Amino acid sequence: MNNDILLFYGWWQFAVCLFAFVALMAIWRNIGRRQNDFGQVWLALSVLCWSISGIIEIYFASIEVHSSTVLDGWRSILSLLNSLFILLALPWFRYLPEAIAHIIKSKYWVYIVGVPFVFSIVPTLNRMVSGNAITMMTELDVYYAIFTLGFLGFVLWESFSKRRLKALAWLSLVCIAVVLVAQMYKLSGYSINLTLYSAIFKTSLIMLFFALALSWVKELSENIIPDTKDLYVYFEKNKNDAGKYEHYVSLKGLPGNHKRKIKLTPASYDLFLKFAHKRKSGEDWLEIKPKSYKKTENNFDINDYNEVKRLLVSLLDGMFGKQNWTDTHHLNPLKNTLFEMSEKRDRKIRLIVPIENIFS
C-alpha cells in the first residue's frame, strides 16, 4: 500500500477514535459511573484500540523499511482486543434478546469469549516472532470478529427496537453487514479496498455507539411507566387448542401507546383480577395476612406480600423481557402506578387505576 495512504489513514484513525473514546468516557463519567454500569467503558476501550492501531499505522508509514508481518500482527492483536472489549460490554446492556440473554448473562460468559481470544492471539504472536503461520490460522482475528458481530448484531437490534428506535435498529444491521464485507475483504487480501471499508465501518460503529449512549440517556430521562390516570388494564381469558384456559392482561398507555399483551399464571391473574373487582365494587382495600398469624383458617385476601411482587415481576417480564428491567427504573415505578398501601400501615393494599380504565 502507498505510504501516503497509510499515513493519512493512520492519522485519521488515531484522531477520530481518540476523540470518540474521550467523548464516550465523558458520557459514562457523568451518568454510567453513578449507576455502577461499566458497559460503556468496555465500548470506549474497544474504540481506543482503533486509535492505538492508528498510531501503529503512522509509525510504520514513517519508516522506510518495515516488516509487513509485524505490522499485520499488531493490526490483528488490536483487532482481537477490540472484539474482546465489545463482547465484554454486552452483559451490561439493558435489553438482550431472550434467545441468547441467558448465555451473555451467565457466569461462563468470560470463558466463552476469553478462551477463543487466547486461542486466537497466541498464534498471532507466534506469527509475529517466527514469521510463519498455518494457512488457516493467519486471520484468526477475522473469525473472532465474525463471532463478535453475531452477538453484537442481535444485541444492537434488541436495544434500539426495545427503545422504539426502529430506524437505528435497521441501520445497526446495515453497519454489521458492512463490517462483514470488510472482514471478507481482509481474507481476500485487497488492502486498498480494506482500508476504505475499514474507514466506513469504524465511523459507522462509532456513530452507533454514540446513538446507543444517547438512547440510554433518553430512556433514563423519560418516564417509562406512565402515570396512573394514563394506564389502561384489560383482562382476557381464552381457551387454547388443548382446551385449557390461558390468562392474559393487556396494558395500554406505555411509551408508544401500544397495547402490551402479557401472559400470566392463573394465580397472578386471579390476584390482579381480585384487585380490579374490589376497585370496581368500591371496597378497594385487600388485606395481607401478617407473618405472625398462626391460625389455619384463611381470613385474608392475600397470604403474602410476595404474591403482589410476583405479579409485578410477571408484568415487567411480559413488557420488557426477563432481566431487561431494573427495580429502580421499572419495578418501583410500576408498583407506585398500580398500587397504594394504607397510610395506617395496617397491611392493606389497593389498586389505584381509575375504574373507567379497567376492562374485565
Secondary structure, DSSP 4 states (H G I P E B T S, - for coil): --HHHHHHHHHHHHHHHHHHHHHHHHHIIIIITTTT--HHHHHHHHHHHHHHHHHHHHHHHHSSS--HHHHHHHHHHHHHHHHHHHHHHGGG-S---HHHHHHHTSTTHHHHHHHHHHHHHHHHHHHHHHS---GGGTTHHHHHHHHHHHHHHHHHHHHHHHTT-HHHHHHHHHHHHHHHHHHHHHHHT-HHHHHHHHHHHHHHHHHHHHHHHHHHHHHHHS-SSPPGGG-EEEEEEEE-TTS-EEEEEEEE-STT-PPEEEEE-HHHHHHHHHHHHHHHHT---EEBPPTT---SS--SSBS-HHHHHHHHHHHHHHHH-TTS--IIIIIHHHHHHHEEE-TT-SSEEEE-S-GGGEE-
